[in-house]
Amino acid sequence: MREDGTAPAPTRDVVTTVLGFARTLRHAGVTASPDRVEAMLDAVGHLDVLDATAVYWAGRLTLCGSPDDLDRYDAAFSAYFGGEAPRPRKSAGAEQPRVVQSAPMDVGQGGEDGGDPTDLATRASGQEVLRHRDVADLTVPEREQLRRLFALLVPAAPMRASRRRSPSAHGSVHRARTVRRALRDGGEITRLAHHRARPRPRRVVLLVDVSGSMSPYADALLRFAHAAVRARPASTEVFTIGTRLTRVTRELRLRDPDKALAASGSAIPDWSGGTRIGEVLKAFLDRWGQRGTARGAVVVVCSDGWERGGADLLAEQMARLQRLAHAVVWVNPHKGRHGYEPLTAGMVAALPSVDHFVAGHSLAAFEELVGVMTRA
């Protein structure tokens, strides 16, 4: 405590850690507004930052705004700090619930142990570094940690205006409601009634390349697809492409990511095979696109562009897809590497019909992809 009785301000490392944690929460679907983040920083200034349980409850009490946020907060806390979130134990009688100290979060108790308050920030900064690592270069433990971070992704569906309208404070004048209100008021128009188009989620279609050249990224891409299906199951479709087209939407609707990917793997007959994007894209458009799946949708093609078929066929089908879709997004994991240029025949043929060309090599790149899809 200071001489004036106030708590010292949190150090810069702790502030950076809290801000990074708040960003992770927002990706997980918890609002974590600036005033709530400020409240947590104020709470951190009054407690021992080496006490993982105290940090956990300070964030839970300040950053969560509803009961729906609690499970997301626990998952984000575990993923960001690399340990299990402390949980209250049920106790008999009127005793207050106790909490279990998280072993991975035990960064020392200070004093005799010589604990360093910056250890917490160091652990969190490791998660930040992991977000930007290429998934193809990760070790097995790092991949396990990244899977937990992928589970926090909540891709927001792009919205479109529908024909249905709802009352609004602004927008076009609703003449019928305005006249009815005037009749109730003695025939004099005292206030205009307004309405506007009600937004509806736009369909999202993901075409994931599972050929041999994409095998280092296939797991991450399907986990992203699972997060998209989980967020909007009614308006998201997922297909895999290689030498043939396979619909895996139903398999990815399983709640558990590992079970969903296992079911998808069993349903995909051409895993780690060749790539005939043009032929498979034609099959998709003939069977699904013309029936409305791609019409007006945001179509995300996840592939490195290695094409064993004819590049002319791919260019023709991509132009056809662009005419049907609202927007075409191409995700190429190699784009995130320094010095990359789209020189393969497949990418040269496809790019003229692509609206957004983005990377897909890391968790941070997938977070950027979420923003591109939302704004498309």
Beta strands, then each sheet from edge to edge (+ up, - down):
strand 1: 88-89
strand 2: 98-99
strand 3: 159-168
strand 4: 172-173
strand 5: 194-201
strand 6: 204-209
strand 7: 236-241
strand 8: 245-247
strand 9: 298-302
strand 10: 327-332
strand 11: 356-359
sheet 1: 1+ 2-
sheet 2: 3+ 5- 4+
sheet 3: 8+ 7- 6- 9- 10- 11-
end
